[in-house]
Amino acid sequence: MPRYLSMIRIDEQNAPAEGPSPELMERMGELIEEMTKAGVLLDTAGLVPTAQGTRVRWEGGELSLTDGPFTEAKEVIGGYAMLQAKDKAEALEWTKRFLQIHESHWTVTCEVREVVEP
């Protein structure tokens, strides 16, 4: 069965400073439990803010490291979910459910892509 990576993107500059509400975290926990029981969710996690991250870049035969925050980025990856679904349509249905549990003041985008197996 194919796997899909859902990259959860947020506008870090306009995200609620206090983070997710307790109600959102409860809904997220319930959905995670449902997805796990359905055998769809293989792994998921949120990420710390870009201020605590480092970019590693390979260009022209040289490595460079840049510490965050990365203020030039409009959207940043705020988390991910690794899904196992019968097809992309099913992966998208679960992703839409994840987005719809958020309160209206959140702006969240998920990019869903199939994982290519080696």
CORQUI-V267884 format. One record per residue. RES is the residue in one letter. PSI is psi in whole degrees, -180 to 180 (* if undefined). Layout:
# CORQUI-V267884
res: (RES/RES)
psi: (PSI/PSI)
This chain:
# CORQUI-V267884
res: (M/P/R/Y/L/S/M/I/R/I/D/E/Q/N/A/P/A/E/G/P/S/P/E/L/M/E/R/M/G/E/L/I/E/E/M/T/K/A/G/V/L/L/D/T/A/G/L/V/P/T/A/Q/G/T/R/V/R/W/E/G/G/E/L/S/L/T/D/G/P/F/T/E/A/K/E/V/I/G/G/Y/A/M/L/Q/A/K/D/K/A/E/A/L/E/W/T/K/R/F/L/Q/I/H/E/S/H/W/T/V/T/C/E/V/R/E/V/V/E/P)
psi: (134/152/149/137/122/110/119/114/138/158/95/-32/-29/9/150/128/-33/-3/-166/143/159/-35/-42/-43/-37/-47/-39/-43/-42/-43/-41/-43/-45/-45/-36/-46/-33/-7/14/-40/116/-35/150/152/157/164/151/162/157/-22/-23/8/170/135/133/124/138/118/132/31/11/147/143/149/135/122/147/176/160/77/-17/-17/128/-48/144/158/118/-10/-178/162/131/116/149/115/160/-28/176/-36/-42/-42/-39/-36/-46/-39/-41/-40/-41/-46/-38/-10/-12/148/162/-20/-6/143/110/135/136/129/121/124/141/141/129/122/141/*)
